[in-house]
């Protein structure tokens, strides 16, 4: 009986992990952990703009490329801003008045928190994407 108790104690003692050992399972190191600032795979400003339009910017919730949804189509925005020499980036920073549909401005206001937080590179990408759909 003593042998069984000693053996059981030895097994328990040896199975306890030391503090210096790695934890059970795998954990990601900071370099492996994805963040919101992860580099984009976009190769052009327009490609970056499309990623933002369909992703983090959530623009696609209200805008379609060739059809009015809640907001105007991307093609209509590009045409109007080009014809009227408008500044899309200033509008997205809420530094310029809307020229598309002032009645829809109240709906767009909720999204300025998103666009104001974007970098200049991201805003230029959105602008490039919108103008890339000009017909």
C-alpha positions in Angstrom: 0.0 0.0 0.0 2.9 2.3 0.8 4.3 1.7 -2.7 1.0 2.8 -4.3 0.8 6.0 -2.2 4.5 6.8 -3.0 3.9 6.1 -6.7 0.8 8.2 -6.8 2.5 11.1 -5.0 5.4 10.9 -7.5 3.1 10.9 -10.5 1.2 14.0 -9.1 4.5 15.7 -8.3 5.9 15.1 -11.7 2.8 16.0 -13.6 2.6 19.5 -12.1 4.1 22.0 -14.5 6.6 24.5 -13.5 5.9 28.2 -13.8 8.6 28.6 -16.4 6.9 26.2 -18.7 4.7 27.4 -21.5 1.0 27.3 -20.9 -1.1 24.5 -22.2 -2.1 24.9 -25.9 -0.8 27.5 -28.3 -1.0 31.2 -27.9 -0.3 33.9 -30.5 2.6 36.2 -30.0 2.0 39.9 -30.6 3.5 39.7 -34.1 1.0 36.9 -34.9 -2.1 38.7 -33.5 -4.1 40.6 -36.2 -4.9 44.2 -35.5 -7.0 46.8 -37.1 -3.8 48.5 -38.4 -2.8 45.4 -40.4 -1.4 46.4 -43.7 -3.8 46.2 -46.6 -3.3 44.1 -49.7 -4.4 46.8 -52.0 -2.0 47.6 -54.8 -3.6 50.9 -56.0 -5.4 53.8 -54.3 -8.6 52.7 -56.0 -8.2 49.1 -54.8 -7.7 50.4 -51.2 -10.8 52.6 -51.7 -12.8 49.6 -52.8 -11.6 47.6 -49.7 -12.7 50.5 -47.4 -16.0 51.1 -49.3 -17.0 47.4 -48.9 -15.4 46.9 -45.5 -14.4 49.2 -42.7 -16.2 52.3 -44.2 -19.4 50.3 -44.5 -20.3 52.6 -47.5 -21.8 49.6 -49.3 -24.7 49.6 -46.8 -26.2 52.7 -48.4 -24.4 53.0 -51.8 -24.2 50.7 -54.9 -22.0 51.3 -57.9 -24.7 51.7 -60.5 -27.9 52.1 -58.6 -29.4 54.4 -56.0 -30.1 52.6 -52.7 -30.3 54.8 -49.6 -27.7 57.1 -51.0 -26.7 58.0 -54.5 -24.9 55.5 -56.7 -21.1 55.7 -56.8 -21.3 56.5 -60.6 -23.7 59.4 -59.9 -21.4 60.7 -57.1 -18.4 60.5 -59.4 -20.2 62.3 -62.2 -21.7 65.1 -60.0 -18.5 65.8 -58.1 -16.4 65.9 -61.3 -18.9 68.1 -63.2 -19.2 70.5 -60.2 -15.5 70.4 -59.3 -16.5 69.2 -55.8 -14.2 68.0 -53.1 -15.2 64.5 -52.0 -12.5 64.3 -49.3 -13.6 67.6 -47.8 -17.1 66.4 -47.8 -16.1 63.1 -46.1 -14.2 65.1 -43.4 -17.5 67.2 -43.0 -15.6 70.3 -44.2 -17.7 70.9 -47.3 -21.4 71.1 -47.9 -23.1 68.2 -49.8 -23.7 68.8 -53.5 -25.4 65.5 -54.3 -28.7 65.4 -52.4 -28.8 67.9 -49.5 -32.0 66.2 -48.2 -30.0 62.9 -47.6 -27.3 64.8 -45.7 -28.9 64.1 -42.3 -28.7 60.3 -43.1 -25.0 60.6 -44.0 -24.2 62.6 -40.9 -24.1 59.5 -38.8 -21.3 58.1 -40.9 -19.0 61.1 -40.5 -17.6 59.5 -37.3 -16.2 56.7 -39.5 -14.9 58.9 -42.3 -13.3 61.5 -40.0 -11.3 58.7 -38.3 -9.8 57.6 -41.7 -6.3 58.6 -42.7 -5.7 60.9 -45.6 -4.4 57.8 -47.6 -7.7 56.0 -46.9 -9.8 59.0 -47.9 -7.8 59.4 -51.1 -8.4 55.8 -51.8 -12.1 56.2 -51.4 -12.0 59.2 -53.7 -10.0 57.2 -56.3 -12.4 54.3 -56.1 -15.4 56.6 -56.6 -13.8 58.3 -59.6 -12.7 54.9 -61.0 -16.4 54.2 -61.5 -17.0 57.3 -63.6 -18.9 56.4 -66.8 
